[in-house]
C-alpha cells in the first residue's frame, strides 16, 4: 500500500474539490517529501490512478485562472478506500514508516474508537514480535556472532514502537485531539475552515 495514495485521498477529501497542484502544495507543506518520499510525479500518478478506479471524480474547470485545469473530488468509493487505507496504516507494524506517518497525519478523520482499535492491532503485533526477536540475540552456531547486534537493533526498534503506540492510545483515550466524531473542526474532514 502506498502512503502517497492515502495522503492524496485525504487531501482531496479535505478540500472538497481541488486540483493537483493544491494537493501537492498541501502535502509538501506537511513535510511529506521527507517522511513519505512524496514527489510531484507520484502525486499526479496517484490522482490519475484513483480517478481511473472511480475513487476520485475529475472535473475540467473552465474559466479558472488556469484554462482547462483538472480538479478532483472524492467519490463514495474513495471515502470507503480512504477509511480502509487509514485503518490499515494505523494498524501497520511493519517497517514502512511512511505508511504509519501518513496514517497518523490523517488519523483525526476517523472516529476516536476506530483509531484506537487500529492502534491496538498495531500494538498487539509489535508485542507478539518482541519475544521472537529476543531469541535472536542469543549465540547460535547458525549465524556469525556479530549478527546478534542486528537482532538487538530490531528489538529496540520494536520496543520503542510499542511504547510510542501505547502513549498515542492513552492520549486518544484521554480525549486528546479532535477526532471525526468530536465535531466538524477535526483536521482531515471535508472543507476544514474554507
C-alpha positions as CSV (number, residue, x, y, z in Angstrom):
1,X,0.0,0.0,0.0
2,X,1.2,3.5,-0.8
3,X,1.4,6.3,1.7
4,X,1.0,8.7,-1.3
5,X,-2.3,7.1,-2.3
6,X,-3.6,7.5,1.3
7,X,-2.4,11.1,1.5
8,X,-3.8,12.1,-1.9
9,X,-7.2,10.8,-1.0
10,X,-7.1,12.6,2.4
11,X,-6.1,15.9,0.9
12,X,-8.7,15.8,-1.9
13,X,-11.4,14.9,0.7
14,X,-10.2,17.8,3.0
15,X,-10.6,20.4,0.2
16,X,-13.8,19.1,-1.3
17,X,-12.9,19.8,-4.9
18,X,-9.3,20.6,-5.7
19,X,-6.6,20.4,-8.3
20,X,-3.3,18.5,-8.3
21,X,-1.1,21.5,-7.7
22,X,-3.0,22.3,-4.5
23,X,-2.8,18.7,-3.3
24,X,1.0,18.8,-3.9
25,X,1.4,22.1,-2.1
26,X,-0.6,20.8,0.9
27,X,1.5,17.6,1.2
28,X,4.8,19.4,0.8
29,X,3.8,21.9,3.5
30,X,3.3,18.9,5.8
31,X,6.9,17.8,5.1
32,X,5.7,14.6,3.3
33,X,8.6,14.9,0.8
34,X,10.9,13.9,3.7
35,X,8.8,11.4,5.7
36,X,6.8,9.8,2.8
37,X,9.0,10.4,-0.2
38,X,6.1,12.2,-1.9
39,X,7.1,13.8,-5.2
40,X,5.1,15.7,-7.8
41,X,5.1,12.8,-10.2
42,X,3.8,10.4,-7.6
43,X,1.0,12.8,-6.7
44,X,-0.2,13.1,-10.3
45,X,0.2,9.4,-10.8
46,X,-2.0,8.7,-7.7
47,X,-4.6,11.2,-8.9
48,X,-4.8,9.6,-12.3
49,X,-4.9,6.0,-10.9
50,X,-7.6,6.9,-8.3
51,X,-9.7,8.6,-11.0
52,X,-9.4,5.5,-13.2
53,X,-10.5,3.3,-10.3
54,X,-13.6,5.6,-9.7
55,X,-12.3,6.7,-6.3
56,X,-11.9,10.3,-7.5
57,X,-14.1,12.2,-9.9
58,X,-12.4,14.5,-12.4
59,X,-13.7,18.0,-13.5
60,X,-12.2,20.3,-16.1
61,X,-12.5,23.8,-14.8
62,X,-13.3,26.3,-17.5
63,X,-12.9,29.9,-16.7
64,X,-10.4,29.1,-13.9
65,X,-7.2,31.2,-13.7
66,X,-5.6,28.2,-15.4
67,X,-7.5,27.1,-18.5
68,X,-8.6,23.5,-18.6
69,X,-7.1,22.6,-15.2
70,X,-8.4,19.3,-13.9
71,X,-9.8,19.3,-10.5
72,X,-10.8,16.3,-8.4
73,X,-13.3,15.3,-5.7
74,X,-13.6,12.1,-3.7
75,X,-16.4,9.7,-4.5
76,X,-18.2,7.3,-2.2
77,X,-15.8,4.6,-3.2
78,X,-13.0,6.9,-2.5
79,X,-14.3,7.6,1.0
80,X,-14.5,3.9,1.7
81,X,-11.0,3.4,0.4
82,X,-9.6,6.3,2.4
83,X,-11.0,4.8,5.6
84,X,-9.8,1.3,4.7
85,X,-6.3,2.6,4.0
86,X,-6.3,4.7,7.1
87,X,-7.2,1.9,9.4
88,X,-4.6,-0.3,7.7
89,X,-1.9,2.4,8.1
90,X,-2.6,2.8,11.8
91,X,-2.6,-0.9,12.5
92,X,0.6,-1.4,10.4
93,X,3.5,-2.7,12.5
94,X,6.0,-3.3,9.7
95,X,9.0,-1.3,8.7
96,X,7.2,1.1,6.3
97,X,7.4,4.2,8.4
98,X,5.9,6.4,5.6
99,X,2.7,4.4,5.8
100,X,2.4,4.9,9.6
101,X,3.3,8.6,9.3
102,X,0.5,9.0,6.7
103,X,-1.9,7.3,9.0
104,X,-1.0,9.4,12.0
105,X,-1.3,12.6,9.8
106,X,-4.9,11.8,8.8
107,X,-6.0,9.8,11.9
108,X,-8.3,12.6,13.1
109,X,-10.5,11.9,10.2
110,X,-11.5,8.7,11.8
111,X,-13.8,8.3,14.8
112,X,-11.8,8.0,18.0
113,X,-12.8,4.4,18.7
114,X,-11.7,3.3,15.2
115,X,-8.3,5.0,15.5
116,X,-7.8,3.4,18.9
117,X,-8.9,0.0,17.7
118,X,-6.4,0.2,14.7
119,X,-3.6,1.2,17.0
120,X,-4.4,-1.7,19.4
121,X,-3.9,-4.1,16.4
122,X,-0.5,-2.5,15.7
123,X,0.4,-2.8,19.4
124,X,-0.6,-6.5,19.6
125,X,1.5,-7.3,16.5
126,X,4.5,-5.4,17.9
127,X,4.2,-7.2,21.3
128,X,4.0,-10.6,19.5
129,X,7.2,-9.9,17.6
130,X,9.2,-8.9,20.7
131,X,9.8,-12.4,22.1
132,X,10.7,-13.8,18.7
133,X,13.5,-11.2,18.4
134,X,14.8,-11.9,21.9
135,X,15.9,-15.4,20.8
136,X,18.0,-13.9,18.0
137,X,20.3,-12.1,20.4
138,X,21.5,-15.4,21.9
139,X,24.6,-17.0,20.5
140,X,23.9,-19.5,17.8
141,X,26.2,-21.7,15.7
142,X,24.0,-21.0,12.6
143,X,25.0,-17.4,12.2
144,X,28.0,-15.2,12.9
145,X,28.1,-13.9,16.5
146,X,28.1,-10.2,15.4
147,X,24.6,-10.7,13.8
148,X,23.2,-10.7,17.3
149,X,23.6,-6.9,17.1
150,X,21.1,-6.8,14.3
151,X,18.5,-8.6,16.4
152,X,19.3,-6.2,19.3
153,X,18.6,-3.2,16.9
154,X,15.3,-4.8,15.8
155,X,14.3,-5.5,19.4
156,X,15.0,-1.9,20.5
157,X,13.1,-0.6,17.5
158,X,10.1,-2.8,18.2
159,X,10.1,-1.9,21.9
160,X,10.2,1.8,21.0
161,X,7.4,1.4,18.5
162,X,5.2,-0.4,21.1
163,X,5.9,2.3,23.7
164,X,5.0,5.1,21.3
165,X,1.8,3.2,20.3
166,X,0.8,2.8,23.9
167,X,1.3,6.5,24.5
168,X,-0.7,7.5,21.5
169,X,-3.6,5.2,22.5
170,X,-3.5,6.7,26.0
171,X,-3.6,10.2,24.5
172,X,-6.6,9.3,22.3
173,X,-8.4,7.6,25.2
174,X,-7.8,10.7,27.4
175,X,-9.6,12.8,24.7
176,X,-6.6,14.4,23.1
177,X,-7.1,15.6,19.5
178,X,-10.3,16.5,17.9
179,X,-11.4,13.4,16.1
180,X,-14.1,12.9,13.3
181,X,-16.8,12.1,15.9
182,X,-15.9,15.1,18.0
183,X,-17.0,17.7,15.5
184,X,-16.5,19.2,12.1
185,X,-13.3,21.0,13.1
186,X,-11.2,17.8,13.1
187,X,-8.2,18.0,10.8
188,X,-8.8,15.9,7.7
189,X,-12.5,16.4,7.5
190,X,-14.0,17.9,4.3
191,X,-13.6,21.6,3.7
192,X,-12.0,22.5,7.0
193,X,-12.4,26.2,7.5
194,X,-12.5,27.0,3.8
